[in-house]
Amino acid sequence: MKTLEATCYFHQNRIYVKPAEGTYEMIYRAACGVYWDEEEKALYFLDDATNYQLSLKHIVLAMKNEYYIDLIITNTFMQCDCNERYATEINSITLFEELKVFFGRKTANGVFIDERPTKPYYIWDDGSGHIEYFADKWYRCKSCGCLWEFNYPDFPKLGWVKKYEDGNYTGTDICIYQRKDGTSALSEI
């Protein structure tokens, strides 16, 4: 049996294992719920990524059964401290600077990935105009998948950091103008 080094990481709410060489697009034939992502050049387990040890076990077993390759995971899966952290309001320049350094270090160390916000935190529509406001940054933990929304302060307007433990953004507030005829602008959004 051949041995092959591989690294593991968290991406798109899944655990991925990237072998040092080769492509393994036929891995699905092992019928273990393991698939090949051509773009990532990595294997992933289709099921629940919150149990990363189970995901890794399935991937290693599928490679052993289908390709007769014993994967050796060379990196330790990053543990995070997201469960010990919480959302906060940014009410001072000092706190804002500390948070920028914190998220910068986590990103530089490979624990978080910096994502462009794709959903607005606020939508306003009065029927004649539509406005959307987006946070300044999103950070996703590679270990647990937690999504952090970071909106910079613009004093006197305060900033914030919000936490979405399941990785799904649900923070949009919608403001709808009610017309005199009783109809809502929401139906036109």
N, C-alpha and C positions, 0 to 999 in steps of 0.2 A: 504494500500500500504506500502510495506517495504521500509525503507531508508537504504542506504549503502554508506559508505565513499569511495572515489576514488581519485587518484592523476592523474594529466595530465602531459605529457611531449612530446617533439618532438623527433622523431626517424625515420630514413630512409625517410626523406622528408614527414612525416605524423605526425598528432597529434594523440597521444595514450592516452587512459584513462584506468588506471589500478584499477579495483575494489579491495577493501580490502579482499574480499573472493569470492570464487566460480569460475566456468568456464561458459562461455556463448557462446559456439560454434554455437548455433542455432539462434543467433541474426540476421543473414542474412534474416531470414523469415519476419522480420519487413519491408523489402523492402525499407529501408532508405539509403542504401549505406554504412551501418555499418557492420563490420566484426570482428571476433575474431581471434587474433593472438596467437596460442597455445604456441609458443616459448616465446613470451613476456608476456603471460598471461594477455593480455590487448585488449581492443576494439580500433578500428580505423575506421576513415571515409575514404572511398575510393577516394573521390573527392579532390579538390584543398585544400592543407594544408596551403596555404598562408593566408587564412581567418580562423584563429583558432577559432574565436567565432562561426562561422557557423558550423565548424566541431564539436565543443563541443555540440552545440545545437542539431545536428543530433544524436549524440551518446546518450545524455541524453534522448531525445525523443524516440529513438529506445528501450532503456532499459525500459522506462516507458510503452510503448505499448506492447512489447513482453514478458517481465518478470514481469511487475507490480512492478518495483523497481525504486525508486526515488534516483538517484545518487546525492551525495553531494560532490562536488569537494573541497578538503581540502587545496590544495595549490594554490597559485596565479600563473598564467602562467607567466614564466619568460620573462620580457621585456629585450631586448638587445639594445646596442647602435651601432650595426654593420653599420647602415645607416649613422652614423656620423664618421665612421672610414674609412681609405683608405689604399691602398697598399703603401709600402715604400721600399726604398733601405736601406740596413743596412751597413753603412759606418764607424761605430765606435764601439768599445767594449762597451761603455756606452749605446748606443742605443740597442745593442744586449742584454745586461743584463736587460735593462728596458722591452724589449719585452718578454723575457723569464719569468720575474716576472708577467707581464700583463697576458700572456696566462696561466701561472701556477695558478694564482688567479681565472681567469674565469673558469678554469677546476675544481679547488677545490670547487668553489661556485656552481657548477652544471650548469653553463650557457653554457659552451662549453664541447664537448667530444673530447678526443684525439683519432685520427684515424691514422692507419698505411697507408701511401700513397700507393695506388694501381696502379697508373699510373705514368709513368716517366715524368719528365719535359723536358727531352732531349733524343733523340734517334739518334745514329750514326751508319751507316752501309756502309761498303765499298765493300760488296760482299764476303769478306773473314772473316770479323769479325763484330760483332754486340755488341753495348754498349748502356746501358740505365742508366741514372742518375735519382735518385728519391730525392725528397725533404726530409728534416729531419723529419718534422712533418706536419700533417694536423690537423686542429681543425674545428669542425662543431658546429655552434651555434644551441642549442636545441630550441631556440625560433623562429628564422626566417629561419633556414636551410642554412645560408650562410657558404661557405667553405673557410677556410683560409689556404693558403700554406705558411709554414715557412721553409726557407732554411737558415741554419746557415752560417755565413761568415767563410772563411778560408783565412784570410788576407795574401796576398794582394787581393785575390778574395773576392768580396763583397757578402753579403747575401741579402735576400729579404723576404718580406711578400707580398703575392698576395691575392687578394680578388675575389671570384667567388660568386656573389650575389644569383644566382639561385641554388647554391649547386652542380652544375655539373662542373667537372674539364675539362677544355678545354685548358690547358696551355702547351701541348706537342709541342716542336720544333723538327723537323726532319731534319737531315743532311744526304744527300744521295750522295754517291760518283758516279760520272758519269764515266762510263768506256769509253775506247778509241773507242770501237765499237758502241758507242751511246746508249747502254742500261743502264738502271738505276738499282741500287741495291734495290730500293724500292719494285720492283715487287717480290723480294725474301723474304721480311720481313714478 
